[in-house]
């Protein structure tokens, strides 16, 4: 069905130009058209330049639920609102949605009042009517307005982006594989539409012919009845009438014989056409369900590892709805053929042929319905008991098949890997589950604005879990579960009843946050290496190292929210760690395999943690405290101690770099080059004992680097203030009401210079890196000590320092008057 407002190409083009000019003129003088996603013009202007099928799709977004005129005349205002900031699944956001609705209505009324003159009279009435209409429609459900407008804006952006991608490059450039695939699907739909229309026309002809045949058959019966009644007539009259009637009967019977043969051939031809159409429908359905939908699900799974968002379901839904429409039309045609056959039985195989066709096309409908019952928003794959979680399921063909007329209920249960296997084998698992989920029932809701039928589970909670016997060295964080969503509904007036089920991505259940690290490893491995159509939830035990590198890079970039992922040198460093190798050649690792045990079951040599635990510790540290520095390129990170030494010894004193600790999970250290105080003329590379998350919660990395005056240049030669100054904490304000605010600072005693601050009231407290050397301005907060804490490798022990820092933090929380009175006494 075409969208509203379609016109001939020429008229449509004129209207587009006119509306674009109207929109530009509606901007106040000097006003800048809003830029979205790097575009040089507003989305609405670009949307009006769409052509062909894209234009039809854009127009179909609008209707009574949201008139296209409102979008046009309030384009700039609509695009400037923060629709995405409203959480549709959160009822508490209804007030925010209500404000947006009220503002929209006010803008429409204001725009209406601005219209004047003869040309503006009708527009003034129209806009006023739309303001009243929208207020009436969404006043009790403002979140639906937000859902509608978000859907429209995202769809327009997608259509514009697809059109931009298709037209980029030189004219005549071959379309990419995605565009070609979409074109292939759209062409197939057109072929199916024509084939369905042709069989519909042929069916009508057959029906007309059969009705005429029945009329003639009834005429033949009437003639026979007349012949039978001739016995009561006089012989002469009977002979004359009999001759006439016999001639007429012969003619009619001859016609009936010929027509019966014609009807039978017509029926056979029509069944062959239906058989061909059914083949095309199966082919199209395979392309959409077994390729496009499976690819979407694969993208959804990779998104769990930080891959690109899987994309919207609007295009897939439109395809599935077209399929459902065509399949249902053909099914109805076949049933009408059956009815005609039953109405006028003729010798031949038609009854069996039609019965087989009906059975086959019903199977196609069933496959479409069951395959399009999908999880739009997956439950969390690391699921903690007694913690609220959400999920959304969607039936892509629900609106087209009018399932929402009797809204079905969806139930969620958690099942084990073995139970999931039994489900896929159609073995009975009725009432079986591996735990108890609270708030696990939800009624599907139809959203008219987006034509979507969904069930939003907003407040589920896993109350308890029943674990199975584990195999060998498998830990609880390697055990996989899945959330099963199931529902039952009918279509076609209870003609067909469907029991649909769908399984979530694998879920690892934990009871404590300390298990999160290992559970995430299980999820990452499964998401990265699962094959489509696998038996739940089998994954390879070994993979090629480059495959794992791709997964780690995807995860790292996602956590850093940056395009700067893991470089080839970073990956070589990780390979050296994973395989206990010293080779710096990336090619040496290309054909090597890494097992699950090497990844996260066996500890690294000489350590009490696994490869994944070390890597995940780095990721957690970076995303919590150091993400900006990584994105600035200030952290090399993946450098071992020997590499750091080789790099720094070729640089001037005071040059430093930041590298991840080899010996501590989630640790980062500063390495710098300086003179050896014990051997004049000798230079050494010093390594500070690693910082961890708890250290940066006390004082940031940038401030710590600022505190250490002996650090001058970030490797290779960037002045440290040029890199880190924008992250320094601003100086504390001066004393207020006679009180002075203290400050924590870090020093390395062996590299500390006297404080050049003028004498007077102290303005800060120093946090020494080692309590071995007292700082000139420690104000007696803690006693000085004289032990030297530098080891042979030039590393500092900061454990005591952190105790001191925490002590200082505690002092800072006390009333300042007490602190300073004790200091001055």
N, C-alpha and C positions, 0 to 999 in steps of 0.2 A: 504494500500500500504506500502510495506516495505521500510525502509530507505536505503540510498545508502551504498554500501560497505559491504553488508551482506555476510557472508561466512558460511561454515559448522562450528559447534561448535569447533571442534578440530583445524581447521585452524585459526578460530577467536581467540582462546586462545593463539596460538603461536604468532599471530600478536600483540596481546595485550602486551604480555611479551616483545617482541622485541621493540615495540614503547615505553614502559615504560623505558627500558634500554637506548634507544636512548635519551629519555628526560633527564634522570639522567646524562648521559654522556655529554649532551649539557651544563650542568651547569659548570661554571668555578670552578677550584679547590678551596676548602674551602668555596664555596658559600652555604648559607643556603637556603633550600627550604622554600618558603614563607608559613607561617601558617595562615589559615583563619578559623574563627569561632572556634577556639580552636582545630582544626584538627592538627594531627601530620605530615601530608604530604599535598602536594599541591592538589588542587581539581582535576586537570587533571590526576594525578596518580591514585587517588581513582576512578575517572570516568571510567578509562580503566579497572577497576576490576569489573565493573557492569556485570550482567549476565541476560540472558533471555529477558523479555519484557523491563526491565529498560535499557539494552544495546541497544535495538532497538530504544527506545525513544531517547536515547542520540545520536545515529547515525543520526536519522532523523532531528536533529537540524541543520545539516550541508548540504551544497549543493553548487551550483554555487554562491549564495549570500555570502557565507563564507565557503571556503573549510576546511575540517577537518585537512588537512596537515598544514594549517596556524596555527590553534589552537595547533597542536601538537608541531611544531618546535619553536613557540613563546610562549609556555605555560607560562613560568615564567614571561616574559615581560607582557603578556596580564593580568595575575592575579595581577600584581603589579601596574597597572594603576588605576586611580581614576574615573572609568566610572560612578559610582553613583553620583559623584559630578556635572555631567552635567544634567541640567534641560531640558528634551526633549521638554517641552511645551513652552520654552522660546527662541524665535528666537535670542535673544542676545547671547545665548550660542553657536551659530554656529561657532564662531571663535575658541572657546575651542575645539569643536568637530573636526574642521579642523586641529588643531595642533595634535590631537590624530591620525587622519587619516594619516597625513604626517609622524608622528613618526612611525606608524605601517608600512607604505610603506618603510621607511628608514631601519627599523629593518629587514624587509624581504629581502631587497637588500643587507644589510650587511651579513645576514645569507647565502644568495645565494653566495656571493663572497668568503665565508669561505670554501665552498665545493670544494674539489679537488680530483684528482685521478679518476680512472675508475668508482668506485662506486658512487662518488659524482657528476658525470657529468649530469646525468638525473635530479637529485634533484636540481642542480644549475639552470637548464633550467626551471624546474617546479616552483621553488620559485620566479624566476624572472618574469615568466608569471603571477603568482598570484599577485605579486606587481603591475604589470601593470593593471591587471584586476580589483583589488580593487580600484585603483586610478581612473580608468575610471568609475566604477560603482557608487562610492560615492563622487566624487569630487564636484559635484553640490548639494549634499544632505548629508553632513557629519553626521548630526544628526541621519540619518537612520543607519549609521554604528554603532554609539553608542547604538542606540535602539537594533540593532541586537545582539551586543556583550553582552549587559546587559541581554537580554533575554536568551542567551546561558549560561552565567555564573550562573544566578539565577536558570535556569532549571537544570544545572549540580549539583549545590549545593543541590537542592531539591531531585534529584534522589539519590545522594550519601547519604543524610540524611535519606531518606526512606529506602535505602538498609542497612544502619548502624542500624537503629531502628529495622528492621526486623531480623537482625542477632544478635542483642544484647541478652545477657542472655545465658542460657544453650541451647545446641543444641537440637532441637526438641521442644522447648518451643512454646506454642500456640501463633499464631499471634494475635495482638490486634484487637479490633473491626474494626478499620479503615482499616487495611490491609485485614481483612476478607471481608469487604464490597467491597473493591476495587477488590479483587480476584473474588468475586461473580459477579461483573459487567463485568469483563474481560472474565470470563467463559461464561456468557450469550451472550456476543458479539461473541464469538467463535461459540456458538450454533446457533446464528442467521446467522452468515456467512455461516455455513454449510447448514442450512435450505434454505437460499437464493440461494446458489449454486445448491442445489438439485432441487428447483423449476425451476431454469434457465435451468437445464439439461432436466427436464420433459417438459418444455415449448418448447424446441427445438425438442424433440421427437414428441410432439403433432403437431408442425408446419410441421415437415417432414411427419408425417402420413397424415395430412390434405392435404398437397400438393399432395401426392400420391393418396389420395382419389379423389381429384379434377381431376387429370389426368385420373383416371379410370371412373369417372363420365362423363368426356368429351368423353371417349372411348365409353361409353354406348350411349351417344347422337349420336355419329357417326354411331354406329350400327343401331340405330333407323332410322337415316336418310337414311342409305343404304336400310333398309327394305322398307321404303316408296318409294324408287326409283325403286323397283323391278317390278312394274306394267308395265314398258315399255319393259321388257324382254320377250322372248318366254316362254310359260308355262313350258316346261321341265326344261329349265335353271333356271327359276324363282323358281320352286319347290326345286331344289337342293340347290340353294343359300339361299333360305328362311330357309330351315331346318338347314343349317350351322349357319346362322346368329342368328336364334332363339335360338339355343343351346348356342351360344356364349353370347347372351344377357342374357339368364337365368343365366349363370354362373357369369357374371359380376354383374348382379342385386343382386344375392344372396350374392356375396362378398361385394357389396356396402351396403346392409342391415346389414350384420354382422359388417362391418367396421364403419358404422354410429353409431351403438350401442356402439362399442368400443371407437369411438371418443367421444361420449357423456359421457361415463363413465370416460374416460381420462380427459375430461374437468371438470367433477364434482370432481374427485379426486384432480386435480390441484387446484381447487377453495377451497377445504377443506384444502389443504396444505397452501395456501395463508391465509386462515382464521386463521390457527394455528400460522403461522408466524406473522400475524398482532397482535394476542394476545400476543405473546412474545415481539413484538416491543412496544406495549402499556405498558406492565409490565416493560420493561427496561426503557422506557421513564418516567414512573411514578417514578421509583427508582432514576433516574438522576435529573429530573426536580422538583419533589415534595419532594425529600429528600435531595439529595446532593446540588442542587442549592439553595434550601430554607435554608439549613444549612449555606451555604456560605453567603447568604444575612443576615442571623441572626448574623453571626460572623462580618459581615461588620457593622451591626447596633451596636453591642456591642463594636466594635472598636471605635465608636463615643463616648463611655463612658470611653475609655482608655483600653479596652480589647485587647487581642492579635490581631495582624494584621490578616485580613480575609484570607490571603493567595492568591496565584496567581490563575488565571483562566485557565492556560494552560491544566491541566488535565481535567477540566470540558469541555473545548472547544474541546479537542481531543475526548471525549466521545460523545459530541453533534454532532461533525462532522461525527463520525462513525455512529451514529443514522441517521443523515441526508442522508448519503450515502446509508445505508441499506434500509431506508424507500423509498428513491427515486428509488432505483433498483427494489424494490417490486412493487412500483406504476407503473413503466414502464412495468414490467411484466404483471400486471393486465390489463394495457391498450393494450398490445399486444394480450392478451387473448380476450379482447373485439373486437379488430380488426379481429382476427381469427373467432370469432363468427359471426361478421357482414359479413365476407367474405363467410362463409358457415353456414347459419342458419340451425339449427336442432331443432326438437321439444324438448321442455323441459324448465326448469326454468333458464337456464344459463344466459340469458340476464339480468334478474332481480338480480341474484346472483352477477354477475360481476359489475353491476351498483352500488349495495350496497357496495361491496368491494372497488370500486373506490372512492365512497363518504366517506367511513370510513377512508381509508388511506390518503385521502386528508385532512380530519380533523386532522389526526395525524401530517401530515406535517405542517399544520397551527398552531397547538398547539406548535410544536417544534420551529417554526420560531418566533412566538409572545412571547414565554416564554424566548427565548434566546436573546431578545433585552433588555439589562440590563444596569444599570448605574455602570460603573467600578469605577469611582471616583465621590463620592457624592458631591453636592454643600454644602457649610457650612450650618449647621443646625441652627445657629444663624446668620441671614442674615441682614446686615445693609444696609439701602437704600443709594444710591449714592456711593456705594463701589464696586470695581471690585471683581469678583469671577469667579471661574472656575469649570468645570465639564467635565466628559468624559463618553460617552455612547459607547457600543460595541455590535455588533451582532455576537454571537459565531459561527453561521453557515454561516456567510456572504461569507467567502472564498470558502467553499465547494459548495455553491449554485450559485457561480459566480455573486453574487449581485453587486460586485464592477465593473463589466463590464459596468454597467450604474449607477455610484455612486449616491446613494440617498441623499437627503437633510434632515436634522433633524431640527426640530423647538422646541424651549423651551418656555413655558408659565408658569406663576405662577397661581395656582388655589387654591381656599379655600377648607376647609374640606368638606363642603356640595357639592361643585362641584366635588371633588374627589369621594365622595360616589355615585353621579349620574353617573360618568364615569364607575365605577365598575358594576353598574346596567345596563350599556349600554343605559342609557338615553341620549338623545341628549344634548351635551354641546358645539355644534359647535360655535367657535369664542368667547366662554365665557372665561374670565380670571378675575383675581382679582388684576391685576397690569400690569405694562409695564416693560419688560426687554429689555435692549439695547443689540445689538450684539447677538441676540437669534437665528440666523440661521447658520448652519454649514454643510458642505458637508462631508460625510463619506469618509475616506481615507483607502486604503488597503496597509498594510505594508508587503511586500513579505517576508522579513527576519523572521518575527514572525507569518506570516499568520493570521494577525488580521485585522478586519475591524472596525474602530473606528471613532468617531467624537469628536474632542477636542474643547470644548468651552473654550477659554482662556481669553476672555475679556468681559464677561457678567457683567451687572450692573443693579440693580433694581432701576428704575427711580422713580416709585411711587407705592403705595399699596392702595388697596381699602379694608377697613375692614368691617366685617359684624357686625350685632348687637350682643352684648355680652350677655351671660346668667348670671344672678345673680351677684355673687361676682367675676366673671371671669375678669381678667385684660388683657390688650393688650399683655402682655408677656405670656399669657396662650393660645392665639389664634394660631392655627396651620394652616400652608399653605403647599403646596407641589409644586415642579417644575415638570411639565408634559413635557416629551420629546416624540415627535411623528414623524413618517416618513411613507412614502409610497414607495414601490418598487415592482418589478415583478421578477419572476423566471421562468425558463423553456421557455425563448423566449416569455414573456408576457402571458404565459399560465395561471399562477396564480399570482394574484395581492394581496399584503398584506398591510394592514394599521396597523402599529404597534404603541403601546403606552406603556410607562412605567412611573411610579411615583417615585419621589425621596423620601427619608426618610422625615419625617415631618420637616418643617422649621418654625422657629419663627422669625418674621420680627421686627426689632427694628430701631429706628431713632436716637438714642443717646446711647453712651457708658454706661450711667448710667443704662440702661435697661438690660445690658448683664447678670448681676448676676441672675435675675429672669428668663430670657429667657433660660439660661443654666439649671436652675432647671427643667423647662418644658421638655427640650430635654432629660436630664438625666432620668427623670421618664418615659418618653415615650420609650426611647431606652432600658431601663432595664426591663420594664414590658409589652411590646407589645407582643401579641400572633400572631404567623404566620397565615395569612389568615384572619385577623380581618377586620371589617368594619372600614374604615378610620375615625378618628385615635383614636379608643376607647382603653382606658387603664383602669385598675381597679382603683377605688377611694381609696381603702385600700389594703395594702400588709402586709405580715408578716414582723416583724422587722428583722429577719435574712436575708430576701431577700434584704431589703434596705441596710443592712450591707455589703452584697456582692457587691452591686453597688457602695457604698461609698468607699470601700476598693479598688475596681478596679480603680476608678477615682483617688484616692489618690496616689496609686502606679505609675500610669501612669504619673501624674504630677511631682512626685519626681524622675522619671526615676530610680526606685529602687525596689528591691525585698522586701524591708522593708515596709510593709503596715501597716494596723491598727491591733494591737494586741487585744486579748480578753479583756484586761484591758481598752484599748482605746475605744473599742466598748461598754463596760459597762459605761464608762464615758459619751459617746454620748447618750446611752439609758437613763441615769439619766437626761441628759439635755432635751432630747426629751419628756420624759414622766413625768418630774418633780418628779423623784423618788429618794430615798436614798439607795435603795437596791444595794449591791455589788455582788449579786449572778447572774451570766449570765443566769442560768436556769429560773430565774423569767421573763426573757424577750423573751424566745424562742417562746412562743405562742401568744405574744402580737402583735397587728396590729397597724400600723401607717397610718394615712390618708394623702391625699394630702394636706388638710388644715393644719394639724399639721406640715407637712414637709415645706411648703412654702407659707402659706396664713395667718395663725394666728401667731402673735408675741409670743415669749417666755414670760412666766410670769415675769412681772417687767421690761421687756426690750422693745425696739422699733424696734426689728428685729426678723426675723424668724429663725428656726433651720437651714435651708439651708443657709441663708445669713451669719450666724455665721460660719458654716463649710466652706463655699466657701471663706470667708474672711481669714480663716486660710490657706487654700490651696494657695490662691493668695500670701499671705505673704511668705509662705514657698518657693514656686517655684521661686519667684523673688529674695529673699535675703538669705534664710536659708536652701536651699536644701542640700548643703554639710554637714551641721551640723546635719540634720535629718538622713542622710545616714550614718554618723559617729556614730549615737546613742547618740549624745550629748544633744538632746532635748527630754525631756519626754513629754512635751506639754499638753497632755490630763490629767491634774491633777487639782483638784480644790484647793481652798485656804486652806481648812481644812486638806486635804490630804497632801499638801505640808508642812504644819506646823507639822503634826504628823511625817512625814518622816525626816524633818530637825532637830527637837529637839533631836533626838537620835544620832546626829552627832556632831563633833567638830565645834567650831566657825569658820566661814569663809566658811563653806560648803554651796553650792548654787545649785539651779536647775532652769531650764527654763520651764515655763508653759504658756499656752495660756490664755489670759484674758477672764474672764466670762462676763465682762461688756462692752467690746468694740470689734467691728468687726475688725478682722485682727490685733489683738494686742497680744504681747507676753511680759511677765514680768519676771524679775529676783527675785527669792525669796531666802533669805539667813538667816542663823542663826548667831546672835551676841549678846553680852551683852546689857542689857538695861542701857543706860547712866544715867537714872534717879533713878534706883534701883540697887545698887551694888549686885552682886550675882544672879541676875535674868537674864534669857536669853529670847530673843524674836526672832520671825521670821519676817523679814522685807520684804516688797514687793515694788518693784520699780513701779512707774506708767508705764503702758504698753507702749512699743515701737510699732510703726506702720511703714508702708512702707516709709513714708516721713522721719522718723528718720534715717532709715538705708540708705537712699539716701544721708544723710549728713555724717554719720560715721557708719562703719560696726559693726555688733554684736561682732565679735572677738576683734576689737579694743576697743570697749566700755568695754568689760570684762577685757581686758588688762589694761585699764585706772584705773579700780576700784581695788585698791591694797588690799582692805579688803576681796575680793573674792579669796579664796585660793584653794578650792577643788570642782570639779564638782561632784554632788551626784552620787554614794555614797562616793567615796574616791579617785577620779582621780585628780592629780594635774592639775590645769587649763591650764598651759602652755603645758603640754603633749597633751591636747586635741585641744587647739585653736592656738598654736604658729604658725602652718603652714599657718594660715590665717591672721596673723598680717600684717599690712602695713609696709613695710621696712622703717627704719628711713630716714628722709629727709637729703639730702646732705647739706654740709656746705655752708657758705655764698659764693656767687660768685659776684665779682665786687663790693664788699661792701654792697650787699643786703642780708638780711636774710629772709629765707622762714618761714612764720608763720605756726603753726599747731593747729588744734582744738583738745582739749582733754576734756573728761568728768570727772567730779568729783561729789561725793555726799558729800556736806559740812560737815555733821555730822560725816562722816567716812574718812575725808581727813587728811593726814599727811603732814607736811611741805615738800616742794620740796627740795630734797637733792642735786639738781644740783648746781655746783659751780657758784659763782657770775660772772658776766660778761655780754656780750651781750646776751639778751634773745633769745631763739631759738624756742619758741612755744607760742601760746596763749591758755589759758584754757577756755573750755566751762563748766560752772558750771551747775550742774543738777538743782539747785535752786538758784535764784539770792539773796537768803536770806543771804548767807555767801560769803564774798569776798574771792577769792583765793589769796594767796600771790603774784602770778605772773600774775595778770589779766591785767597789763600794762595800767590800766585806760580806757580800751575799753568801759566798761559800769560801772556805779556807783555801789558801794556795798550797800547791803540792809541787814537788821538785823531781818526780820521776820522768825520765825521758820516754815518750811513747812511740817514737819512730822505730819501725823494725828495719831489718836489713834491706827490704825491698822498697823502703820509703813509704810505707803505709801507716796511717794513723788509726788508732783505736778510738772510735767515737761513741762506744757504748756508754761510757761514763758521762760523756758530753751530753747525751740525750737525757740521762738522769738529771743532770744539772739543768738542762733546758726545761724539763718538766717541773723541776723545783722552782725555777724562775717563773714559769707560767702560773704556778700555784700562788707564788708571792704576789703576782700582778693582780690576782683576783681578790686579794685581801684589801681592806680599806687602806688607802694610800697614807692617810695620816698616821696610822699605826706603823707602817713600814718606815716612813721617814723619821718618826720620833725615835724609833729604835736605832736607826742609822746615826742620828745626831747625838744620841745619849752617850 
